[in-house]
């Protein structure tokens, strides 16, 4: 586990990849350009977020496939793939293929639970099996088994002129060690640790009250979850955790951009003051301002002080020029202020 003043070791970013529904190609091309820029700036990783039945990336596998051919070094991940939308065996095939094409750079992040707007989409997604589908941890265990190369069929051999494998192919031996679980509760953090996964923490946690710090302060709740994860992980204090706050440095931003960023953060601030909804979800405030000030805020953040790698989330609904400015300031101003060195 890093010391509170340890330098940031790995710097990444997360994008939702918005596009115009009437003309979707430019938005997808913009996403590809952002990741290419991230590689040029020295970022260690770039992550794509799923957005099903919305105007964001619905097929990260397809976009990552393109990125494997347009980048050479930067690691590529999903944060996160909701397994309720996926068949674990088919997803394992896609991930294995991506990892082979990328030369071992894929970091799949996954989560469990029913698909969002389940009652609206169940008839289209699982018309015959909706009531029988298991959206819990068993679905992750199935994916893990396939990625690790455990048998998926009872037959292997040659039939006629065709060769058959009893495991998912292509098999990429290092991929299982790069699987991440997106957790926001003590239970999910503990489960991920017990199963030897890496942990993705974001700007959302569950304020459960059971073993959590009192109150509605995001940072100590996130820190408690990170500690619980490492307590139950075979690697202990060395288990990997990546934090994913929304961070917007403004050093090179225009006055118009700064006003836009500050208005965005202000509109989202009320949801950070108390847990939201029956699930008691608590959101972290967006960090907007000069890199030096953001670095000070992060160094005082209980969750950040327990990690040495991050995947800062880009805000939704901004223009490509805004993302270029934000990524450039993160890589050239904020990262160095946190002790990070570009790859």
Buried (B, 14 or more C-beta within 10 A) or exposed (E): BBEEEBEBBBBBBBBBBBBEEEEEEEBBEBBBBBBBBBBBBBBBBBBBBBBBEEBBBBEBBEBBBBBBEEBEEBBBBBBBBBBBBBEBBEBBBBBBBBBBBBEEBBBBBBBBEBBBEBEEBBEEBBEEEBEEBEBBBEBBEBBBBBBBBEEBEEEEEEEEEEEEBBBBBBBBEEBBEBBBBBBBBBBBBBBBBBBBBBBBBBBBBBBBEEEBBEEBBBBBBBBBBBBBBBBBBEEEEEBBBBBBBBBBBBBBBEEEBBEBBBEBBEEBEEBBEEBBEEEBBBBBBBBBBBBEBBBEBBBEBBBBBBBBBBBBBBBBEBEBEBBBBBBBBBBBBBBBBBBBEEB
